[in-house]
Structure formats: C-alpha cells, structure tokens
Amino acid sequence: MLILSLVTSLRAQFAYEAELQDVVADIYSFLTERGETDFEELQTVLQDIAAHPLNINAATADELKQLRFLTNNQVDALLLYVHHHPMESLSELRLIPELKDYEVRNLQPFVYAGKAEKDEPLYIREVFSKARHEIMLRTDGRYMEDPFRDKQTDPVYAQLKYNFNYHNRVQAGLSLRRPTGGGASSLLYGGYLQLKKIKCIETLVAGNFQVQFGQGLVSAYPFHTGKSFYVLNAASSPEGLRKYSTPDGGGMTGAGATLRFGKTDVSAWYSFNNENDSIRRHTVGANVSVRLKKNSVLP
C-alpha cells in the first residue's frame, strides 16, 4: 500500500509539473509576440509563484503583474471584482468578462481563493525550516568550429543554480554559468537576496536586480525590442524593484529598497556594473509612487 501510494503521488506530481510547463510555454509564446524572450527568467519567476500561489482575494496589482501575461485592464478588472465580491472558488474567474478561457487556465496554477488576511511576521527559525530549496545542474556540449581560428572551440556548456524561497517573501539565489566556446575567464556568476512585505519595507533587493517604474524609467533591460500588432493590448510588466536570477549581464548589481507609507511608495537604488576592464558604470536612482483610488463601477 505504501509503494502504491508513493507511485500515485509521484504520478500526480509529474502530471502537475507537465501541466505547469505547458502553461509556462504558452505564456512564453504569448510574450514572444511582444518581443520578450528571456525564457529562463520567466520560468524562474513563474515556478516561484506556483510553489507559493497568490491569494486572489489579497493580491496587489504589482503581484498580479508578475504573471506578465495579464494586461493592465485585466489586472484592474480582477482587483475590482474581488473588492466587491471576494472569490470563494477560482471558477468565479470565468465571470470576469476581460478574461478569456485560456487566460483563466493559465492563471489558475498561480492563484488560490482564500480569506484576505494581513501578512504575518517573519520568524527566523520558521524561514529556514519551511523554505523551499532548489539546486539545478545543467550541462551539454556540441561540436563548434571557430571561424577565426584553425581549431575547435570548447563545446561544453554548464550551469549551476541554487534558489532559496520562503513564501516569496524571502528569496535568495546563486548562479554560475559557463558558456560554450569559453574557458574559465568567461564564467558568468551572480546572486541575489530579496525580502518583501516586512513592516514598512515593501521590497529590499541586493545583488542582481532589475528596475522598472511607469512608462519611462526602465533599467536593466526588462523590455526587449520586437514587433507586435497588439500595441493597445500589451501585457503588463511588473513594476518596481525585483530580483534578477540570470547571470547574463542583463541585470543591475547593487542594492535597492522600496518603503511603503500608506498609499505612497518611496524607492531608491544604487548599482555598479563593469562596462569593460577599465570602465565601471555607477547608477543612482529614486522614485515616488502614489496609488490613487479608482472610481467603482460595480454595485
């Protein structure tokens, strides 16, 4: 009986993982039409959220925008619906006219319908005993010819990643990548620490991170060039400070924090990145955001 129960559990887990990968691939295909192609970063973010789903009745606009495929109009419609009618079941997502059937399917692995409760305080012992640890090692190789030299280049690609996640409130990670065609000098490495919702600290990041605010201030390449006919229905992009887990030089390196005082968020960050062996770029920035209450349209 124990073996049968274990086999059944493993089958259910494999089925869930396969379904989640299908959803991630569908979201990636959707975003590729809008020029966003960082699959590894998208997969990491979505897997973190799936491991600790968002309470749809308590989720904020910034949290929902992390899912990337929801438009600003859809995020507003979700927030307005749960404000007037807290969900008892995710089947109610189909009552929101802005969400199509395939968008409801893609949303379900990342949310659940629960009571809207305040964030509990963090306890160090619980953080380390109940966190999720993930180690990933990937290596492959292929035959490569160097067009500038009369010899074969090193074909081995390798990547080692470690991720620590406690309910998406405490996250840390280390990554090491060895690209094909390079030696020890071409190693890419990075790491991050991200804390969220700790008293007045909305977000605290250190190490590799990205920044995006509004429509104008974009740092660390959260947007990618591309063409799309869906200009008026562009997907939302997560705003603010957030970790960046891919060691490819696309992130900023330093630290930043967002403090929340009522409806006002105050953010500041500092970054230093090496342009080459002799040039180091320093970036200092700040942003103040005020959330205004929208007019209600539902009874």
C-alpha positions in Angstrom: 0.0 0.0 0.0 2.8 2.4 0.8 4.5 1.8 -2.5 1.2 2.2 -4.4 0.6 5.5 -2.5 4.1 6.7 -3.4 3.6 5.8 -7.1 0.3 7.6 -7.2 1.8 10.7 -5.5 4.7 10.7 -8.0 2.4 10.4 -10.9 0.3 13.3 -9.7 3.4 15.4 -9.2 4.7 14.6 -12.6 1.3 15.4 -14.2 1.2 18.7 -12.3 4.8 19.6 -13.4 4.0 18.7 -17.0 0.9 20.9 -16.9 2.8 23.7 -15.4 5.5 23.5 -18.1 2.7 23.7 -20.7 1.3 26.8 -19.1 4.8 28.4 -18.9 5.4 27.6 -22.5 2.0 29.0 -23.5 2.8 32.3 -21.6 6.3 32.4 -23.1 4.8 32.0 -26.6 2.3 34.8 -25.8 5.0 37.2 -24.6 7.4 36.4 -27.5 4.9 38.1 -29.8 5.6 41.3 -27.8 9.4 40.9 -28.1 10.1 39.4 -24.6 12.4 36.4 -25.0 14.1 35.7 -21.6 12.6 32.3 -21.1 14.9 31.3 -18.2 14.0 34.3 -16.1 10.3 34.0 -16.9 10.3 30.3 -15.9 12.1 31.0 -12.6 9.6 33.7 -11.7 6.5 31.6 -12.6 7.8 28.5 -10.8 8.4 30.5 -7.6 4.8 31.8 -7.7 3.4 28.4 -8.5 5.2 27.0 -5.5 3.6 29.7 -3.3 0.4 30.8 -5.1 -1.1 34.3 -4.6 -4.3 34.7 -2.7 -6.5 36.2 -5.4 -8.6 38.0 -2.7 -5.5 39.7 -1.2 -3.1 40.1 -4.2 -1.9 43.5 -5.2 -1.6 44.9 -8.7 2.2 44.6 -8.5 1.9 40.9 -7.6 -0.5 40.1 -10.4 1.7 41.9 -12.9 4.5 39.5 -12.1 2.5 36.9 -14.1 3.3 39.0 -17.2 0.5 37.8 -19.5 -2.2 39.8 -17.8 -2.9 43.2 -19.3 -3.4 46.3 -17.2 -7.1 46.2 -18.0 -7.4 42.6 -16.8 -5.5 43.4 -13.6 -7.8 46.3 -12.9 -10.9 44.1 -13.6 -9.6 41.4 -11.2 -9.0 43.8 -8.4 -12.3 45.5 -8.9 -14.2 42.2 -8.9 -12.6 40.8 -5.7 -13.0 44.2 -4.0 -16.8 43.9 -4.3 -17.1 40.1 -4.5 -14.3 38.2 -2.7 -14.0 34.8 -4.5 -14.9 31.6 -2.9 -13.7 29.5 -5.8 -11.4 30.0 -8.8 -14.3 29.1 -11.0 -15.5 32.7 -10.5 -12.6 33.8 -12.7 -14.9 32.9 -15.7 -17.3 35.6 -14.5 -14.8 38.3 -15.3 -15.5 39.2 -19.0 -12.0 40.6 -19.5 -10.5 37.1 -19.0 -10.7 34.6 -21.9 -10.9 30.9 -21.2 -7.2 30.2 -22.0 -6.2 33.1 -19.7 -8.2 31.6 -16.9 -6.4 28.3 -17.5 -3.0 30.0 -17.4 -3.9 31.9 -14.3 -5.1 29.0 -12.1 -1.7 27.4 -11.2 -0.6 30.7 -9.7 -3.5 31.8 -7.5 -6.0 30.4 -5.0 -9.2 31.7 -3.3 -8.6 32.3 0.4 -9.5 34.8 3.1 -7.9 38.2 2.8 -5.5 38.3 5.8 -2.6 40.5 6.8 0.9 39.3 6.3 2.2 37.5 9.4 5.5 38.5 10.9 8.6 36.5 9.9 10.3 34.2 12.3 13.9 33.3 11.5 13.6 29.6 12.6 10.4 29.1 10.5 12.0 30.8 7.5 14.9 28.3 7.4 12.9 25.2 8.4 10.0 25.7 6.0 11.7 27.3 3.0 12.0 25.6 -0.4 15.5 24.8 -1.6 16.2 24.1 -5.3 19.5 23.1 -6.9 19.8 22.8 -10.6 22.8 21.5 -12.6 22.7 21.5 -16.4 25.5 20.6 -18.8 25.6 19.8 -22.5 28.1 20.0 -25.4 28.2 20.3 -29.1 30.8 20.4 -31.9 31.7 24.0 -32.7 34.1 25.4 -35.3 35.8 28.7 -34.5 35.7 30.8 -37.7 38.7 32.9 -36.7 41.0 30.1 -35.6 42.2 26.9 -37.1 41.0 24.7 -34.2 37.8 23.5 -32.5 36.4 25.7 -29.7 35.4 24.4 -26.3 31.9 22.9 -26.8 31.0 22.4 -23.1 28.1 24.4 -21.6 27.5 24.2 -17.9 25.2 25.9 -15.4 24.7 25.6 -11.6 21.9 27.3 -9.8 20.7 27.4 -6.2 17.4 29.0 -5.1 16.0 29.6 -1.6 12.4 30.6 -1.3 10.1 31.2 1.7 6.6 32.0 0.5 8.0 34.5 -2.0 8.8 36.9 1.0 12.4 35.8 1.5 14.3 34.7 -1.7 18.0 34.2 -2.3 19.9 32.6 -5.1 23.4 31.9 -6.5 24.1 31.1 -10.2 27.2 30.1 -12.2 27.3 29.7 -15.9 30.0 28.6 -18.3 29.0 29.4 -21.9 30.1 27.3 -24.9 33.3 28.4 -26.6 34.8 29.9 -23.4 37.2 29.0 -20.7 37.5 29.9 -17.0 37.8 33.6 -17.9 34.3 33.5 -19.5 32.4 32.3 -16.4 29.3 34.3 -15.6 28.2 34.4 -12.0 25.6 36.2 -9.9 23.4 36.2 -6.9 20.6 38.0 -5.2 18.7 38.5 -2.0 15.1 39.7 -2.0 12.9 40.5 1.0 9.2 41.5 0.7 6.5 42.8 3.0 8.4 43.3 6.2 6.8 46.1 8.2 7.2 49.3 6.1 9.7 47.6 3.7 7.7 46.6 0.6 10.8 45.3 -1.2 14.5 45.1 -0.4 16.9 43.7 -3.0 20.7 43.2 -3.0 23.0 41.6 -5.6 21.5 41.3 -9.1 18.2 43.1 -9.7 16.0 45.0 -12.2 14.2 48.3 -12.0 11.1 49.5 -13.8 8.7 52.3 -13.0 5.9 53.7 -15.1 6.2 54.1 -18.8 9.5 56.0 -18.9 12.1 54.7 -16.4 13.3 51.3 -17.4 16.6 49.9 -16.2 18.3 46.5 -16.7 16.5 45.6 -19.9 13.1 44.3 -18.8 11.9 45.3 -22.3 13.2 43.7 -25.4 13.0 45.1 -28.9 10.4 43.4 -31.2 7.3 44.0 -33.3 3.7 43.3 -32.4 0.3 44.2 -33.7 -1.0 44.1 -30.1 0.0 47.6 -29.1 -3.2 48.6 -27.4 -3.4 45.2 -25.5 0.2 44.9 -24.4 0.8 42.7 -21.4 1.5 44.3 -18.1 5.1 44.4 -16.9 6.0 44.0 -13.2 6.9 47.4 -11.8 9.4 48.4 -9.1 12.5 46.6 -7.8 12.8 42.9 -8.2 15.5 40.2 -8.2 17.2 39.1 -11.4 18.3 35.4 -11.4 20.0 35.0 -14.8 23.8 35.7 -14.8 24.0 37.1 -18.3 24.9 40.8 -17.6 21.3 41.9 -18.1 20.8 42.8 -14.5 22.0 45.7 -12.3 24.4 44.9 -9.4 24.0 46.7 -6.1 21.1 47.3 -3.8 17.7 49.0 -3.6 14.7 49.3 -1.4 11.0 50.3 -1.6 9.4 51.7 1.6 5.6 51.9 1.8 3.9 54.6 3.8 0.1 54.3 3.4 -0.6 54.9 -0.3 2.9 56.2 -1.1 5.9 54.1 -2.1 9.4 55.6 -1.9 12.1 53.7 -3.8 15.8 54.2 -4.1 18.7 52.1 -5.6 22.4 52.1 -6.4 24.1 49.9 -8.9 27.6 49.5 -10.3 28.3 47.5 -13.4 31.6 46.9 -15.3 31.4 48.0 -18.9 34.8 46.6 -19.6 38.2 46.2 -17.8 38.6 50.0 -17.4 35.1 51.4 -17.2 32.6 51.0 -14.3 29.2 52.5 -14.6 27.5 53.8 -11.4 23.7 54.3 -11.3 21.8 56.0 -8.6 18.0 56.4 -8.8 14.9 57.2 -6.9 11.1 57.1 -7.5 8.0 58.1 -5.6 4.7 56.4 -6.4 1.2 57.4 -5.1 -1.7 54.9 -5.5 -5.0 56.7 -6.2 -8.3 55.0 -5.6 -10.2 54.3 -8.8 -13.9 55.0 -9.2 -16.0 51.9 -8.6 -18.3 50.7 -11.4 -19.7 47.6 -9.8 -22.6 47.8 -7.3 
